[in-house]
Amino acid sequence: MLSAMRLFAVALLVASAAAAPQSSDFISQSFIINGQPKIRTLNQKFDQDLSGNYEYAYELDNGQRVEQVGRVQPGPEPETGSISQQGSYQFVGDDGNTYEVSYVADENGFQPQGAHLPQPPAQIPEYEQLRRDYPQLFWAESGGAGIVFDDRLRFNLPQVGDPLLDARLEDRVV
């Protein structure tokens, strides 16, 4: 019985040795996990200064790459201000093409640019003529959200070229 146990123990050790990975570079091999290849980080970086400005980047072996720089603009009071971010990212799409997007994100919003992104249509010539003929339609573009009239703030009123409004405002000038 003792020799049968020894034989079983030896067989178990041989089976374990046969099942063990045969490569000395076992950790760095790519594996398929749940149907997805394991993706390795080729390089990464994160630096931040005491003001909160930072630089961030990484690159993966599947073609994905990200770079971003963030700059803090202090506000007039403590705990106020904004941050502007500029960067890019790159990835390989399902179609096998590599896509790259560069962007700025600041007080004007997220502004991406890329060859594959849709572009706004060219301005129609009639638009500039409308701007000259009817400037009151473009009050929002000049930064005016409203005016104070009769001690009340009125929104969406014409800002330029309304004779009735101009006459009423002239009466108020001291």
Secondary structure by P-SEA (a helix, b strand, c coil): caaaaaaaaaaaaaaaaaacccccccccccccccccccccccbbbbbbcccccccccccccccbbbbbbbbbbbcccccccbbbbbbbbbbbccccbbbbbbbcccccccccccccccccccccaaaaaaaaacccccccccccccccccccccccccccccaaaaaaaaaacc
